[in-house]
Amino acid sequence: MTPDHLAKLENALRTSAGIPETTRQELLEIVAGLKAEVSSVTPGAQPPSSTLQVAHALSSSVRQIEATHPHLVEMVNQIADTLSNMGI
């Protein structure tokens, strides 16, 4: 995940109205951890275990949001697909 992708994810989390504040803060903390890890990675190097832990925590949080807010996830996916198809 590139720094640009992480910035877009962070912005989406900050501006999405459908995410409970505690969940939003948890996800923003995970994104901050990912940003720190991404900035310290050398291309081609094996990720440290902390990166894997952050990725696992993010994955777990995403699964929880998918389970509790399926309509929100569907809308965000549609927006992401539309932007991707536009080359953004």
QUIUR-V583108 format. One record per pair of residues at least 4 apart in sequence whose C-alpha atoms are under 7 Angstrom apart, sorted by the first residue. I is the first residue (numbers start at 0). J is the second residue. If there is no record, write none. Layout:
I,J ; I,J
This chain:
0,4 ; 0,5 ; 1,5 ; 2,6 ; 2,34 ; 3,7 ; 4,8 ; 5,9 ; 5,30 ; 5,34 ; 6,10 ; 7,11 ; 8,12 ; 9,13 ; 9,27 ; 9,30 ; 10,14 ; 11,15 ; 12,23 ; 17,71 ; 18,22 ; 18,23 ; 19,23 ; 20,24 ; 21,25 ; 22,26 ; 23,27 ; 24,28 ; 25,29 ; 26,30 ; 26,57 ; 27,31 ; 28,32 ; 29,33 ; 29,53 ; 29,57 ; 30,34 ; 31,35 ; 32,36 ; 32,53 ; 33,37 ; 33,53 ; 34,38 ; 35,39 ; 36,40 ; 36,50 ; 40,44 ; 46,50 ; 47,51 ; 48,52 ; 49,53 ; 50,54 ; 51,55 ; 52,56 ; 53,57 ; 54,58 ; 55,59 ; 56,60 ; 57,61 ; 58,62 ; 59,63 ; 60,64 ; 61,65 ; 62,66 ; 63,67 ; 64,68 ; 65,69 ; 65,72 ; 68,72 ; 69,73 ; 70,74 ; 71,75 ; 72,76 ; 73,77 ; 74,78 ; 75,79 ; 76,80 ; 77,81 ; 78,82 ; 79,83 ; 80,84 ; 81,85 ; 82,86 ; 82,87 ; 83,87
